[in-house]
Amino acid sequence: MASEALIQDHQLEARNMQTISKTTIDYGVSMQKMAPKVDALQILEPVRKKLASIEAERIISVVEKTIEKIEIVTLLPHIVANLNRFSVAIGLELTCALREHSRLEQHLDFAADKLPEEESPEEESQLLIHQVKFREKKQDFKILQQAFCSSVKNILRLFQGNPSARQIIQTECRARRHICVDLTLALMELRDFVFERLLIAPTEEKEKFEYVQNIIMRDQQNTKIIDTLEAELAAAIQDKENEMLKKNEIIRKLKNNLLQLDLFSEDYIRQVKQDAEKQQLADQKDSEGRIAKYQEEISQLRTQLNNMITEHRASEAALRKRKYKIETEIENWIQKYDADLQEKQDEYEHLLKIHKNETVLLFELEQKISTLEPEYIQIVEERQTKAEQKKAKELQAYLMGKAAVTIQAFWKGYKVRQLMKALKKKKKGKGKRKK
């Protein structure tokens, strides 16, 4: 009976496999009929590789210039922080502009920190004065914002006219923040997307839409075929479950046969039990002797344990005293630390108050310096001009003196030579007279 059931099971599985394979072949044939002859990548990719209109080129140019400006602006904090290193490479004009930009940024941060600290007074008499001061500070903050934006535009204009400086700062791309890098990458993706959209003509867009609609229709047909295959698979699974029920019945009959075999083996099991009981009695006698030996060892070990407990309690008392002493010292140190910390905190608050007053005084002095700076520059230039003129006059006087000394030396040499010639003539005349 078991062999006949297995044969029927194999036959049923063969029929199910034939049905599924036939459906799969029909599905493949239908897909070959529906498959387009045009390559999918050729349809989805744009035909042109370059922009055909001036408007499209202008759009891409605007996006690319925006990316370049953002790359420069995101590097400005790093350049300002390392201005001494970049000052020679980027030039004097850009260095001055960046220093002015840094100064505006500090003033803007200071003004932004001062705005949230304003609180409305409780008295109605001071409310109007407070509102006027707050509006003035807000107006100053807006003016600083406009100046800051103008400074950024000026720096971008200077970088536009200095390609070498722009190339130098582009090498510091690793100094950008993570959010700035994400913004630049997003703009580059936008540029690629806009470029791809501008390459596609309206006719190509229509062809792509029709192609996508065709793919959607094929997907719907595939879904229907999959549903059909799933229904056939469910029917095959149901047939297999029915066959499994038949096999379970066969297994139940085989279990009954095994039960009968168990009844025949009871005599053998009884004999094995008797032998096991004899072995158990022998093992029990042996274990009783071992138990007595182990109990004697346990009594000895308990005596040793009591002696060790006595010793350990004495050492524990000594350690507890030491622990109490250490805890007392720690509490004293903590109290001393709290007192020192409170003293340092008071000193810190006093210094912080002095720092705030000096910050306000520094801001006022910077405003005065900014007004006196043009006059100072003019005075320095005038002093430099006077120094140069004085130096030129001294050089001219030195050259004239040197020339006079040279002429005098030449004239003295000439006179000496004339005198020597006259003396030689006189000596010759005297010699002739003696002869």
Secondary structure, 3 states (H helix, E strand, C coil): CHHHHHHHHHHHHHHHHHHHHHHHHHHHHHHHHHCCCCCHHHHHCCCCCCCCCHHHHHHHHHHHHHHHHHHHHHHHHHHHHCHHHHHHHHCHHHHHHHHHHHHHHHHHHHHHHHCCCCCCCCCCCCHHHHHHHHHHHHHHHHHHHHHHHHHHHHHHHHHHCCHHHHHHHHCCHHHCCHHHHHHHHHHHHHHHHHHHHHHCCHHHHHHHHHHHHHHHHHHHHHHHHHHHHHHHHHHHHHHHHHHHHHHHHHHHHHHHHHHHHHHHCHHHHHHHHHHHHHHHHHHHHHHHHHHHHHHHHHHHHHHHHHHHHHHHHHHHHHHHHHHHHHHHHHHHHHHHHHHHHHHHHHHHHHHHHHHHHHHHHHHHHHHHHHHHHHHHHHHHHHHHHHHHHHHHHHHHHHHHHHHHHHHHHHHHHHHHHHHHHHHHHHHHHHHHHHC
